[in-house]
Amino acid sequence: QIQFGESGGGQVQAGDSLRLSCQPSGFIFSSYGMGWFRQAAGSEREFVASVWNDGKTYYADFVKGRFTVSRDNEKRTLSLQMSGLEADGTAVYYCNRMRSQKRHFGDFWGQGTSVTVST
């Protein structure tokens, strides 16, 4: 059974930083590109960032250099370091396996971790 185990969300002020983590199970972590997505209330889920085993990373345009995605295959952990958070960063953040640079694999999602950015 696949689980994604997202954590690290919380309530922060605009301009603050936050680090999200994902520790999935149920599949071979090192075999997949991994990524982060987010879904704000009333909006569709959107791509945030992805990282691959060759070290390549990809980001959504709105990231604007503020986020860093990383992975540790030994610890089976995916991370997203976010800085300069803005109000539009309020969303539930999910991790998932990647099919391509910006597209997720499959339709299964975990519970995500909620981020609220206050101004």
LOTI-145595 format. One record per atom (N, C-alpha, C, O, CB): residue in three letters; z, x, y. Coordinates in steps of 0.1 Angstrom, whole numbers, plus 5000, padded with zeros to 4 digits. Glycine has a CB too. Layout:
REM residues N
ALAZXY ...
END
This chain:
REM residues 119
GLN500050084988 GLN500050005000 GLN500050095012 GLN500850185014 GLN501249915000 ILE499150065021 ILE499050145033 ILE500050095044 ILE500149975046 ILE497550145039 GLN500650195050 GLN501550165061 GLN501250275072 GLN500950385068 GLN503050165057 PHE501450235084 PHE501150335095 PHE502350385102 PHE502350495107 PHE500250265105 GLY503450315103 GLY504650365108 GLY504650415122 GLY505050525125 GLY505150475099 GLU504150335131 GLU504150385145 GLU505550375151 GLU506250285148 GLU503150295154 SER505750465160 SER507050465167 SER506950535180 SER505950605184 SER508150535158 GLY508050535188 GLY508150605201 GLY507850525213 GLY508050575224 GLY507150715201 GLY507550395212 GLY507250315223 GLY508550285231 GLY509650315226 GLY506650185219 GLY508450215242 GLY509550185250 GLY509150135264 GLY507950115267 GLY510550295251 GLN510150125272 GLN509950085286 GLN510050195295 GLN511150265295 GLN510849965290 VAL509050225303 VAL509050345312 VAL508650295326 VAL508050185328 VAL508250455307 GLN508850385336 GLN508350365349 GLN506950425351 GLN506650515344 GLN509350425360 ALA506150375360 ALA504850425363 ALA505050575367 ALA505950615374 ALA504150345374 GLY504150655361 GLY504250795363 GLY504950875353 GLY504950995352 GLY504850825377 ASP505750805345 ASP506550865334 ASP505650915322 ASP504450885322 ASP507650775329 SER506350985313 SER505651035301 SER506250965289 SER507450925289 SER505651185300 LEU505550965278 LEU506050905266 LEU505250965254 LEU504050995255 LEU505950745266 ARG505950985243 ARG505251045231 ARG505350945220 ARG506450905216 ARG505951175227 LEU504250905215 LEU504150815203 LEU503850895191 LEU503250995191 LEU503050705206 SER504450845180 SER504150905167 SER503750805157 SER504050685158 SER505450975162 CYS503050855147 CYS502550765136 CYS502750845123 CYS502250965122 CYS501150715138 GLN503450795113 GLN503650865101 GLN503150775089 GLN503950705083 GLN505150915099 PRO501850775087 PRO501350675077 PRO501650715062 PRO501950835059 PRO499850665079 SER501450625054 SER501550645039 SER500550555032 SER499950465038 SER502950625034 GLY500250585020 GLY499350505012 GLY497950555011 GLY497150495005 GLY499350365017 PHE497650665018 PHE496350725017 PHE496550875020 PHE497550925024 PHE495350665027 ILE495450955017 ILE495551095019 ILE495251125033 ILE494151125038 ILE494551175010 PHE496351155041 PHE496251175055 PHE495251275059 PHE494451255069 PHE497651215061 SER495251385052 SER494351495056 SER492851465054 SER492051545058 SER494751625049 SER492551355047 SER491151325044 SER490451245055 SER489251225054 SER491051255031 TYR491251205065 TYR490651115075 TYR490851175089 TYR491851245092 TYR491350985074 GLY489851135098 GLY490151145112 GLY491151035115 GLY491150935108 GLY488851135120 MET491951065125 MET493050965128 MET492950935143 MET492551015151 MET494451015124 GLY493350815147 GLY493250775161 GLY494250675165 GLY494950615157 GLY491850725163 TRP494250655178 TRP495150565185 TRP494350455191 TRP493250485197 TRP496050625195 PHE494850335191 PHE494250215197 PHE495350145205 PHE496550165202 PHE493450125187 ARG494950065214 ARG495949985221 ARG495449845223 ARG494249815225 ARG496450045234 GLN496349745224 GLN496049615227 GLN497049555237 GLN498149535234 GLN495949525214 ALA496549525249 ALA497349455259 ALA497249305256 ALA496349255250 ALA496849485273 ALA498249235261 ALA498349095260 ALA497049025265 ALA496649055277 ALA499649035267 GLY496448945257 GLY495248875262 GLY493948955262 GLY492948905266 GLY495548825276 SER494049075256 SER492849155256 SER492549205242 SER493349185233 SER493049285265 GLU491349255240 GLU490949305227 GLU491549445225 GLU491849515235 GLU489449305225 ARG491749475213 ARG492249615209 ARG491149715213 ARG489949685211 ARG492549625194 GLU491549825219 GLU490649925224 GLU490950065219 GLU492150095217 GLU490449915239 PHE489950145218 PHE490150285214 PHE490850365225 PHE490650345237 PHE488750345211 VAL491750455221 VAL492450545231 VAL492050685228 VAL491550755237 VAL493950525229 ALA492250735216 ALA492050875213 ALA491950895198 ALA492450825190 ALA493150965219 SER491251005194 SER491151035180 SER491151185178 SER490751265187 SER489850975173 VAL491551235166 VAL491651375163 VAL491151395149 VAL491451315140 VAL493051435165 TRP490451505147 TRP489851525134 TRP490351665128 TRP490951745135 TRP488351525135 ASN490051685116 ASN490651805109 ASN489951935114 ASN490552035112 ASN490451795094 ASP488851925121 ASP488252045126 ASP488752075140 ASP488352165147 ASP486652025127 GLY489751985144 GLY490352015157 GLY489751935169 GLY490351935180 GLY490352155160 LYS488651875166 LYS487951805177 LYS488751675181 LYS489251605172 LYS486551765173 THR488751645194 THR489451535199 THR488551455208 THR487651505214 THR490751565206 TYR488751325208 TYR487951235216 TYR488851135223 TYR489851095218 TYR486851155208 TYR488451105235 TYR489351015243 TYR488550905250 TYR487350925253 TYR490151095254 ALA489150795253 ALA488550685261 ALA488450735275 ALA489250825280 ALA489350555260 ASP487550685282 ASP487350725296 ASP488550705305 ASP488850785314 ASP486150655302 PHE489350595302 PHE490450565310 PHE491650665309 PHE492550665317 PHE490950425307 VAL491550745298 VAL492650845297 VAL492650945308 VAL493750985312 VAL492450915283 LYS491550985313 LYS491351075324 LYS492251205323 LYS492851245333 LYS491750995337 GLY492351265311 GLY493051385310 GLY494551375309 GLY495251475309 GLY492751475320 ARG495051245309 ARG496551225309 ARG497151225295 ARG498351245294 ARG496851105316 PHE496351205285 PHE496951195271 PHE496451305263 PHE495351365265 PHE496551055265 THR497251345253 THR496851445243 THR497151395229 THR498351355226 THR497651575246 VAL496151395221 VAL496351345207 VAL496451475198 VAL495751565200 VAL495151255203 SER497251465188 SER497451585179 SER497851535165 SER498251415164 SER498451685185 ARG497651615156 ARG498051585142 ARG498751705135 ARG498451815138 ARG496851535134 ASP499551675125 ASP500151775117 ASP499951725103 ASP500651635098 ASP501751795120 ASN499051785096 ASN498751745082 ASN499851775072 ASN500051695063 ASN497451815077 GLU500551875075 GLU501751905066 GLU502751805067 GLU503351765057 GLU502352045069 LYS503051755079 LYS504051655081 LYS503451515080 LYS504151415082 LYS504751675094 ARG502151505079 ARG501451375078 ARG501751285091 ARG502151175090 ARG501851295066 THR501651355102 THR502051285114 THR500951295125 THR500351405126 THR503351355120 LEU500751185131 LEU499851175143 LEU500651155155 LEU501551075155 LEU498751065140 SER500351215166 SER501051205178 SER500151175190 SER498951205190 SER501951325181 LEU500751105200 LEU499951085213 LEU500951105224 LEU501851035226 LEU499450935213 GLN500751215231 GLN501551245243 GLN500851185255 GLN499751225258 GLN501751405244 MET501651095262 MET501051025273 MET501851065286 MET503051065286 MET501050875271 SER501151105296 SER501751135309 SER501051055319 SER499951005317 SER501751285312 GLY501751045331 GLY501050965342 GLY500750825338 GLY499750775342 GLY499851035346 LEU501650765331 LEU501450625327 LEU501350535339 LEU502050545349 LEU502550575317 GLU500450445337 GLU500150345348 GLU500450205342 GLU500550185330 GLU498650355353 ALA500450105351 ALA500849975347 ALA499849925336 ALA500249845327 ALA500849875359 ASP498649965337 ASP497649915327 ASP497849975313 ASP497149945304 ASP496249935331 GLY498850065312 GLY499150125299 GLY500050045291 GLY500350075280 GLY499850265302 THR500549935297 THR501349835289 THR500549775278 THR499549705281 THR501949725299 ALA500949795266 ALA500249745255 ALA500949775242 ALA501949855242 ALA498749805254 VAL500549725231 VAL501049765218 VAL500049875213 VAL498849855213 VAL501149645208 TYR500549985209 TYR499750095205 TYR499750105189 TYR500850105183 TYR500250235211 TYR498550125184 TYR498450135169 TYR497750265165 TYR496950315173 TYR497650015164 CYS498050315154 CYS497250425148 CYS496450375137 CYS496750275131 CYS498250545144 ASN495450445133 ASN494550405122 ASN493750515118 ASN493550615125 ASN493750285126 ARG493150505106 ARG492150595102 ARG490850565110 ARG490650455115 ARG491850585086 MET490050675111 MET488850665119 MET487550665110 MET487550745101 MET488750775129 ARG486650585114 ARG485350585107 ARG484350675115 ARG483550745108 ARG484750445106 SER484550685127 SER483750775136 SER484550805148 SER485750775148 SER482350705140 GLN483950875157 GLN484750925169 GLN485650825175 GLN486750845179 GLN483850985179 LYS485150695177 LYS485850595184 LYS485950465177 LYS486350365182 LYS485150575197 ARG485650465164 ARG485650345156 ARG486650355145 ARG486650465138 ARG484350305151 HIS487450255143 HIS488450265132 HIS487850225118 HIS486750175118 HIS489650165135 PHE488650265108 PHE488250235094 PHE488950115089 PHE490150115089 PHE488450365086 GLY488150015085 GLY488749905079 GLY489349805089 GLY489349835101 GLY489849945069 ASP490049705084 ASP490549595093 ASP492049585092 ASP492649495098 ASP489949465089 PHE492749675085 PHE494149665083 PHE494849745095 PHE494449855098 PHE494649725070 TRP495849675101 TRP496649735111 TRP498149725108 TRP498549635102 TRP496249675125 GLY498849825113 GLY500249815112 GLY500849735123 GLY500149655130 GLY500849955112 GLN502149745125 GLN502849665135 GLN502749725149 GLN502949655159 GLN504349655131 GLY502349855150 GLY502249915163 GLY503549945169 GLY504649905164 GLY501449825172 THR503550005181 THR504750035189 THR504449995203 THR503350025209 THR505150185188 SER505349915209 SER505149855222 SER505549945233 SER506550015233 SER505849725223 VAL504649955243 VAL504850035255 VAL504749945267 VAL503849865269 VAL503850155256 THR505849945276 THR505849865288 THR505949965300 THR506950045300 THR506949765288 VAL505049955309 VAL505050045321 VAL505349955333 VAL504649875337 VAL503750125323 SER506549985339 SER506949915351 SER506549985364 SER506650105364 SER508449885350 THR506249905374 THR505949965387 THR507049945397 THR506949985409 THR504549915393 
END
